[in-house]
Amino acid sequence: METLVRENRNAVQRRAEQFVTPVASVVEDGDAYLLKVEMPGVNKEGLEISVENNELTITGRRDLAQIEGTLIHRESRTEDFRRVFELDPSIDTSKISARIDQGFLTLTLPKAEQVKPRKIAVS
Amino acid sequence: MSIIRYQPPQTLAFSGFDRLSNLRDELDTLFEMPFWSNFGRQSQLFSGWSPALDLYQNNDNVIARVELPGMRKEDIEISLHDGMLTINGERKSETPEGDKAERTERYVGKFRRSISLPTQVDANKVAANYRDGILTVTLPKAEEAKPKQIKVDVA
């Protein structure tokens, strides 16, 4: 069993600001891991992704148009999204890329060269 | 949480633990919201996918806002029947064949969400917009349902 991405919950709790934990999935896709995060109401401008000491922090700030009128039924949360992941050293943090489409973030976490399967030619 | 290599079926038995972060949010929501507001929406923990829905009204419109991240516009269907607004659709699994899901919290598949509207609306003028994973449905109130000011002349 190998731990690749571990959530670091203490890092979230240390901050005073309130956040919601977004729903996330991890998929292994050949030479990379895809981290998919649901953040409805967040677009490119509201997204902050940082990696520090193998700690990946994703913050999504909602950009919701104000609706004029009275709220009569509410199920959504108003807080912004934040989730912190601890990355395994086998992930090449310098090559992480991100894309957000309809409030759905896809982060590509490429595996470092040394962990990719390699064929060694025997002479 | 930790992402571990796929190990069927032992890991599946423990998938309940993976949902703990969701459980925490659900509990927070439960305490923060008025008691009645959770009626009509079953907990996602037990029943799969039920998108969050907010309902607003003003003098002219009833407005519904639904969180539907990562959908295609074509896969969302809105219908109106007997004063009941229904939004249904299907989210297809975006994991291509051959990829291994290390861990997944995301729901895929069909969903259906209904809510009864507080007033009569004009079904022909319903407009919908899907942006940043949020569906906004604007339902203009029927003329007879709009608040009217009646002037009474005092003789």
Contacts between the chains, C-beta under 8 A, distances in Angstrom:
chain1	res1	chain2	res2	distance
A	1	B	4	5.3
A	1	B	5	6.2
A	1	B	7	7.2
A	2	B	4	7.0
A	2	B	5	5.7
A	3	B	2	4.7
A	3	B	3	6.8
A	3	B	4	6.4
A	4	B	3	4.8
A	4	B	4	7.7
A	4	B	102	7.0
A	5	B	2	7.4
A	5	B	3	4.3
A	5	B	102	8.0
A	6	B	1	6.7
A	6	B	2	4.5
A	6	B	3	7.2
A	7	B	1	4.0
A	7	B	2	7.4
A	7	B	21	7.4
A	9	B	21	7.9
A	20	B	25	6.0
A	21	B	21	4.7
A	21	B	22	7.4
A	21	B	24	7.3
A	21	B	25	5.8
A	23	B	22	7.1
A	23	B	105	4.7
A	23	B	106	5.5
A	24	B	105	5.9
A	24	B	106	7.5
A	25	B	101	6.6
A	25	B	103	6.6
A	25	B	104	4.1
A	25	B	105	5.9
A	25	B	106	4.6
A	26	B	3	4.9
A	26	B	101	7.4
A	26	B	102	4.2
A	26	B	103	5.0
A	26	B	104	7.6
A	27	B	95	5.4
A	27	B	99	5.1
A	27	B	100	6.9
A	27	B	101	5.2
A	27	B	102	6.6
A	27	B	104	7.8
A	28	B	99	6.3
A	28	B	100	4.5
A	28	B	101	7.9
A	28	B	102	5.7
A	29	B	96	7.6
A	29	B	99	5.0
A	30	B	99	7.9
A	33	B	3	8.0
A	33	B	102	7.0
A	34	B	99	7.8
A	36	B	70	7.9
A	36	B	94	7.4
A	36	B	106	6.7
A	38	B	69	4.2
A	38	B	70	6.4
A	38	B	106	6.4
A	38	B	133	7.5
A	39	B	69	6.5
A	39	B	133	7.3
A	40	B	67	3.9
A	40	B	68	6.9
A	40	B	69	4.3
A	40	B	132	7.0
A	40	B	133	4.0
A	40	B	134	5.4
A	41	B	67	7.2
A	41	B	132	5.5
A	41	B	133	6.6
A	41	B	134	5.2
A	42	B	132	6.4
A	42	B	133	7.7
A	43	B	132	4.8
A	63	B	132	6.6
A	64	B	65	8.0
A	64	B	134	7.0
A	65	B	136	7.7
A	67	B	56	4.8
A	67	B	63	5.4
A	67	B	65	6.9
A	67	B	136	7.9
A	68	B	56	7.9
A	68	B	58	5.3
A	69	B	56	4.3
A	69	B	57	5.3
A	69	B	58	3.2
A	69	B	61	7.2
A	69	B	63	6.4
A	70	B	56	6.5
A	70	B	57	5.9
A	70	B	58	7.0
A	71	B	54	6.7
A	71	B	55	7.5
A	71	B	56	5.5
A	72	B	55	5.1
A	72	B	56	6.6
A	72	B	57	5.8
A	72	B	118	6.2
A	73	B	37	6.3
A	73	B	53	7.2
A	73	B	54	6.5
A	73	B	55	4.0
A	73	B	115	6.9
A	74	B	33	6.7
A	74	B	37	5.9
A	74	B	54	5.1
A	74	B	55	7.9
A	75	B	29	8.0
A	75	B	33	7.8
A	75	B	37	6.8
A	75	B	38	7.7
A	75	B	41	5.4
A	75	B	52	4.0
A	75	B	53	5.4
A	75	B	54	6.4
A	76	B	52	4.3
A	76	B	53	7.6
A	76	B	54	5.2
A	76	B	65	7.2
A	76	B	67	5.7
A	77	B	25	7.5
A	77	B	29	6.7
A	77	B	52	7.6
A	101	B	70	7.0
A	102	B	68	7.9
A	102	B	69	6.3
A	102	B	70	5.5
A	102	B	71	6.3
A	102	B	130	7.2
A	102	B	131	7.8
A	102	B	132	6.5
A	102	B	133	4.4
A	103	B	67	7.7
A	103	B	68	8.0
A	103	B	69	3.8
A	103	B	70	6.6
A	103	B	132	4.8
A	103	B	133	2.2
A	103	B	134	6.6
A	104	B	69	4.6
A	104	B	70	2.9
A	104	B	133	6.0
